[in-house]
Amino acid sequence: MNDSRSGFGSLHMPRSRGAVSGLLLIILGVWGALIPFIGPYFHFAYTPDQAWVWSTGRAWLEVFPGVTAAVGGFLLLVSGNRATAMFGGWLAVIAGAWFIVGRTLASTLRIGGIGQPIAATDAKRAVLEICYFSGLGALIVFLSGAVLARVTVRTLRDVESASEPDLSPEADSSGLVEAPAAPTEVMNSAASQSHRREGKGGFFRRRSAGVTSH
């Protein structure tokens, strides 16, 4: 019973541990993947200033890391297994890092480019940079690192949960069947001893009765 829980207990964790961070990572991933396609509607985009225009640069530098971060967040949101949650966290870390350094490596890897920010002021250029790439990636890395630290460490509650006795229906039913065995055996033993005493007593009474009659 303890052997069947030992391996599972070391990886089990409450689902709530990565739920909030996972949800935030999903939101950030969806933002990173969709903003290049809907940003032109609000004049908040890089060139080309056209909505829903697909390009290799957008695919590799925005859609790919955005989807990866969302998948990692989803694993953190639904997983109650420590290994799966850590895998989701590392996926999100990689996605955030790619948002930050992807454009620097784009020309070397020949995966296309994004274009220039459509902005009339330096302030708007900075906001576009933060919201599209560097700030978004840094926030994803920060959340992923924080949740990785949480799911990696086993808390006292995890240890207590893993060491709890197995209260499955099979164990309960087996206990109900086996429990009456001991009282039944005691009653049978007591009954047999009583019969023996009665037999001996009857024998002596018969002998005493015979002596009296003589």
C-alpha positions in Angstrom: 0.0 0.0 0.0 2.8 2.4 0.9 4.9 1.1 -2.1 2.2 2.0 -4.6 2.1 5.6 -3.2 5.9 6.2 -2.8 6.7 7.0 -6.4 3.5 9.0 -7.0 3.8 11.0 -3.8 7.3 12.3 -4.7 5.8 13.9 -7.9 2.4 14.8 -6.7 1.6 18.4 -6.0 -1.6 20.5 -5.5 -3.0 21.8 -8.8 -3.5 25.2 -7.2 0.3 25.7 -6.9 0.8 26.6 -10.6 -2.7 27.7 -11.4 -2.4 31.5 -11.2 1.0 31.7 -12.9 -0.2 29.3 -15.6 -3.3 31.4 -16.3 -1.1 34.5 -16.5 1.3 32.8 -18.9 -1.6 31.7 -21.1 -2.8 35.3 -21.3 0.7 36.7 -22.1 1.3 33.9 -24.7 -2.0 34.7 -26.4 -1.1 38.4 -26.4 2.3 37.8 -27.9 0.9 35.6 -30.6 -2.1 37.7 -31.6 -0.9 41.3 -31.1 1.0 41.5 -34.5 -2.3 40.6 -36.3 -4.7 42.8 -34.3 -2.3 45.7 -33.4 -2.8 47.5 -36.8 -6.5 48.0 -35.9 -5.3 50.3 -33.1 -2.3 51.8 -34.9 -0.1 49.8 -32.5 2.1 47.7 -34.7 5.3 47.1 -36.6 5.5 47.3 -40.4 3.7 46.2 -42.4 0.8 48.1 -40.8 -1.8 45.5 -42.0 -4.0 43.2 -39.8 -3.9 39.5 -40.3 -0.9 39.5 -42.6 1.2 36.3 -42.3 5.0 36.4 -42.7 7.9 34.2 -41.7 9.2 36.8 -39.3 5.9 37.0 -37.5 5.6 33.3 -37.4 9.0 32.6 -35.8 9.5 35.7 -33.7 5.9 36.2 -32.3 3.5 33.4 -33.0 5.9 30.6 -32.1 7.0 31.9 -28.7 3.5 33.1 -27.9 2.0 29.6 -28.6 4.9 28.0 -26.6 4.3 30.2 -23.6 0.6 29.5 -23.7 1.2 25.7 -23.9 3.5 25.9 -20.9 1.0 28.0 -19.0 -1.7 25.4 -19.8 0.4 22.6 -18.4 1.0 24.5 -15.2 -2.7 25.3 -14.9 -4.0 21.8 -15.2 -1.2 19.6 -14.0 -1.0 17.9 -10.6 2.3 16.2 -11.4 5.5 17.9 -10.5 7.4 16.7 -13.6 4.7 17.9 -16.1 4.5 21.3 -14.3 8.3 21.7 -14.5 8.2 20.9 -18.2 5.5 23.5 -18.7 7.5 26.1 -16.8 10.7 25.5 -18.8 8.7 25.8 -22.0 7.5 29.2 -20.9 11.1 30.2 -19.9 12.3 29.4 -23.4 9.4 31.3 -25.0 10.1 34.4 -22.9 13.8 34.2 -23.7 13.0 33.9 -27.4 10.9 37.0 -27.3 13.9 38.9 -25.9 16.7 37.6 -28.1 14.8 36.3 -31.2 15.2 39.4 -33.3 18.9 39.6 -32.6 19.3 36.1 -34.0 16.8 36.4 -36.8 19.3 37.5 -39.5 21.8 34.8 -38.5 19.1 32.1 -38.6 17.5 33.6 -41.7 14.0 33.4 -40.4 12.9 36.8 -41.5 12.3 40.1 -39.7 9.6 42.1 -38.1 10.0 45.6 -39.6 10.1 49.0 -38.0 7.8 50.3 -35.2 5.1 52.6 -36.5 5.5 55.5 -34.1 6.0 59.2 -34.4 7.7 59.6 -31.0 10.4 57.8 -29.1 8.0 57.1 -26.3 5.7 55.1 -28.5 8.6 53.2 -30.0 9.7 52.2 -26.5 6.2 51.1 -25.6 6.0 49.0 -28.7 9.3 47.4 -28.0 8.2 46.6 -24.4 4.8 45.3 -25.3 5.8 43.3 -28.3 9.2 41.8 -27.3 11.6 42.7 -24.5 9.1 43.6 -21.7 6.8 40.8 -22.7 9.6 38.3 -22.7 11.0 39.5 -19.4 7.6 39.2 -17.7 7.2 35.6 -19.0 10.6 34.6 -17.8 10.0 36.1 -14.4 6.6 34.3 -13.9 8.1 31.1 -15.2 11.1 31.2 -12.9 8.9 32.0 -9.9 6.5 29.1 -10.6 9.5 26.7 -11.3 10.8 27.6 -7.8 7.4 26.8 -6.3 6.9 23.4 -8.1 10.5 22.2 -7.6 10.5 22.4 -3.8 8.5 19.8 -1.8 6.7 21.4 1.0 5.6 19.9 4.3 2.1 19.6 3.0 3.3 17.5 0.0 5.2 15.1 2.4 2.2 14.7 4.6 -0.1 14.1 1.7 2.2 11.4 0.3 2.4 9.7 3.7 -1.3 9.5 4.4 -2.7 6.0 4.7 -4.6 4.6 1.7 -8.3 4.9 2.4 -9.5 3.4 -0.9 -12.8 1.4 -1.0 -10.8 -1.8 -1.5 -9.0 -1.3 1.7 -12.3 -0.5 3.6 -14.1 -3.5 2.2 -11.3 -5.9 3.0 -11.2 -4.5 6.6 -14.9 -5.1 7.0 -14.6 -8.7 5.9 -11.6 -9.6 8.0 -12.5 -7.7 11.2 -15.2 -10.1 12.5 -12.9 -13.1 12.2 -11.2 -12.6 15.6 -14.4 -12.3 17.8 -15.8 -15.4 16.1 -12.7 -17.4 17.0 -12.8 -16.2 20.6 -16.4 -17.2 20.9 -15.8 -20.6 19.4 -12.9 -21.2 21.8 -14.9 -20.1 24.8 -17.8 -22.4 23.8 -15.5 -25.4 23.4 -13.9 -24.8 26.9 -17.4 -24.5 28.4 -18.4 -27.9 26.9 -15.3 -29.5 28.3 -16.0 -28.2 31.8 -19.6 -29.3 31.6 -18.4 -32.8 30.4 -15.9 -33.1 33.3 -18.5 -31.9 35.8 -21.1 -34.4 34.6 -18.6 -37.2 34.9 -17.8 -36.4 38.5 -21.4 -35.9 39.3 -22.3 -39.3 37.9 -19.5 -40.9 39.9 -20.5 -39.2 43.1 -24.1 -40.2 42.5 -23.1 -43.8 42.1 -21.1 -43.8 45.4 -24.0 -42.4 47.3 -26.4 -45.0 45.9 -24.0 -47.7 47.2 
